[in-house]
Amino acid sequence: MMPDSPSDDDPRQRVLLVTGLSGAGKTTALRVLEDMGWEAIDNFPIRLLGRLVGKGTESTTRDPLAIGFDSRTRGFVPSAVIDSVKQLARREDLLVTTLFLDCGSGELERRYNETRRRHPMAQGRPVRVGIQAERELLEPLRRWADAVIDTTDFSSNQLQQAVREQFSGTAPQEMSVIVSSFGFARGTPPLADLVFDMRFLDNPHWVEELREKTGLDPEVGEHIVQDEAFDTVFGQIRDLLLTLLPRYRAQGKSYVNIAFGCTGGRHRSVFTAERMAQVLRESGFSPTVLHRNLASRAADEIERPQLGQTT
């Protein structure tokens, strides 16, 4: 569980320790934190951490501090790192959090082969051997970390967004609500908090006069709402969201991404996202609406007709 963010009058200094597997995105995460106003330091010797943050009133700044370290850091021993951080966490003047960046071994191997970089623990052996050795070394830290971000399916931009969502500031902020649409045929959005599959609805793609239109067109919306299941399911999702969102806000969550998916991301998901965004506005929220695949080409081979439908 993530520690609570300090409020403006909280005297504690915020310290974030960033670690993880080599190639999982530590440098990118630290760069984003620096852009957000954190003081960022990479490969800092953990044994000197106590000196860096000072002792009690000796600390002269409340600027949040992000410290990166990994298996390459001098004197790196996971058990010793955990002991050191536990000692720091007992101090009343600090709020200490640990972030671990993970990534699938196959993806890490692909990244190293693509960039032709040497893995720090391979030592002349195949990259996969170094990855496995490092994973075993860091497993105690992964289990112990407050937050884990798996970057296997993340682009650099998606990792940046994930870091911003979790560490966007030291003071409570108004929760941002994103309502998005997407096509399952083009992949599920990795940063979605809540995903609703609308593929059970009758597909407008197989109505010739609607195929080239989208969920933003009234004719498509009229077709979708005629499905006898739409009103019931939409109402259930609406009630769920109106229950969850105030509770997320009360817990200090900064971002909530609500994603509606259909096959191609052009009809059913777009219409449902737009209608749900309107409901949320009427309920006091200010959602941002994003349509990931709205401009994608309509393609029969992607959509595939459902049983009882003809092309």
Secondary structure, DSSP 8 states (H G I E B T S, - for coil): -------TT---EEEEEEEESTTSSHHHHHHHHHHTT-EEEES--GGGHHHHH-SGGG------EEEE--TTSTT--HHHHHHHHHHHHT-TTEEEEEEEEE--HHHHHHHHHHHT---TTTTTS-HHHHHHHHHHHHHHHHHH-SEEEE-TT--HHHHHHHHHHHSS-SS----EEEEEEEEGGG---TT-SEEEE-TTS--GGGSTTTTT--TTSHHHHHHHHTSTTHHHHHHHHHHHHHHHHHHHHHTT--EEEEEEEESSSSSHHHHHHHHHHHHHHHTT---EEEETTTTS---HHHH---TT---
